[in-house]
C-alpha cells in the first residue's frame, strides 16, 4: 500500500523539513516489511482566492483531482475524532489488510478542507483540539506514521 501525505502549503528547507524527512525515511524502511510500498509527500500551493470558502474549494479540487478514485482518504482537522497512536496504527493496518492500494492523509490550508474533499473522506482525525501550523502538523503526522509502522511490526519504539 502506498501512503501519500497530500498537503496544502510548502515546507521550506529547515529543521521542520529535516525532521519530517527523517521520520518518513524511518517509516519507509520499517514499512517495507509491512507491505507499505511507498510513503511520499505531495505539496500544493495555498489558493490566493479572496474568500475563505473559495480558497477551500480551490485547494480541495486540486487535491481531489490528483487522488485515485479508489484511495482511502483521511483528513486531518482539529474537529475530527481523537485517536490513540495504537488505534491510528490499527487503522492503517486494517486499511492495508483490505487491499487498499492508496491511503491519503490530507492536510488542508489555513482555512481547512473544502467540501469536495470532505465528501470523499473516509475518516477525519484530529491530533488534539488545538490548531497546528501545517509545518508542525506535517512533522506530527510523519512521526505518527513512523510510530504506526513500529507498532505494527512489534518494535519497542512505541511503549504502552
N, C-alpha and C positions, 0 to 999 in steps of 0.2 A: 504494500500500500504506500502511496506517495502522500506526504503531508506537505501542504502548502500554507504558508503564512501570507495572507493577502492583506497588505497594509496600505492605508492612505497616509501619505507623508513619507518623506525621505529621511533615512537615518544616516546622518553625516559621519564622516570618519571621526573617531574619538573613542573614549572609554566605553560608551554605551554600545557602539558597533562592535568593538573588540570583545566585550563580554557576551553579547548576543551571538557572535560568530563562534566563540569558544563553546558555549552551551550547545549550539546547533551542531558543531563538529562532534562533540561528545555523543549527542543524541543519535547522529548519523552512524557513528561507529557501533554504539550499543544496539541500535535499532535494526541493523542488518540481520542479525540472528533471529530477530523477532518478526521478520517479514516486512519491515519498513524499508522500502527500496530507495527512497529519496526524501530528504527534508530540505525544502527550499523556501526562499522569501521572494515575493514579488511586490514591488512598490509602485504606487500610482500617486501622482501629484494631487494636492488638495485642489478642489474646484475653486474658481475665482468668481463664481456667481454671487451676486449681491445679497440674496436671501438665503438663510439657513436651509430652508426646505428645498430650494433649488440646488444648493451645494450637496446636500444629502442625496438627492435624486441623481445628480450627475455622477457622483462618486460610486453610488450603488450600481448604476447602469454600466459603467466602465468595468467594474469588478465582475459583475454578473455575466457580462459578455465573454469574459476570459475564463470562466469556470465551466468545467464539463457539466452537462446536464445531469449526469449521474453522481456527481460529487456529493459527499455528505458535508454540510456546511454548519459550522459552529461559530456564532457571532460572539464577540467579546463586548460586553456592555455592562455598566455598573448597575443596571436594572435587571440583569439576568440572575439566574439562580447561583447561589454559593455552593461550592463543592469542595470536598477534601482532595488532597493530592492522590490518595488511593482511589477515590471514586473517579477522578479525572483519568487516571491510568486504566482503570477498568473500562471506562467508556471508550477509550482509544482501542483497547484490546478487543472489545465487543464489536466495534465497527470493523476492525481488521478481520475478525473471525467471520463476519458476514460476507466477506469477499468484496468489500467496497474497495475500489481502486484508488480513489482520491478523497482525502479528508482535508477540508479547507477551514482554517481558523481565520476569521476576518476581523481586522482591527480598523474601525472607522476613523473618519477625520474628526476634527474638533466638534462638529455638530452631530456626530453619531452616524447611525446607519440609515440609509434610505429604504423606503417601503419595498422596493423591488428585491432587495437582498433579504430583508426581514421575512418576506413571504416565502423565500426559498430556504430559509434557515431551518435546520432540524432541531437546533438547541441554542439557547442563549445563556452564556456563562458570565458570571461576574468574578473578578478577583478582589472581592470586597466591595463595600458600598461607596468607597472613595472613587473619585475620578483621577485617572492616571494620565500623565503625558504619554503620547504614543511612543516616545523613545523608551521610557521606563516600562510601559506595557509590553513592548516587544521583548525586552530582556526578561521580564517576568514569565512571559509565555514560553520563551526559549528554554528557560530553566525548568519550567513545569513539564515541558515535553521531554527534556532530558531526564527529569525525575521519574516521569511515567515509564520511560524505557528501562530505568533501573528497577522500578517496582515490578514491571512485567517480567524482567529477567531474574529477579530474586537477588539482585546486587545489594550490598549493605549501604549504599549511598543514602537510601531513604530509611530512616529509623522511625519506627512506630512507637 
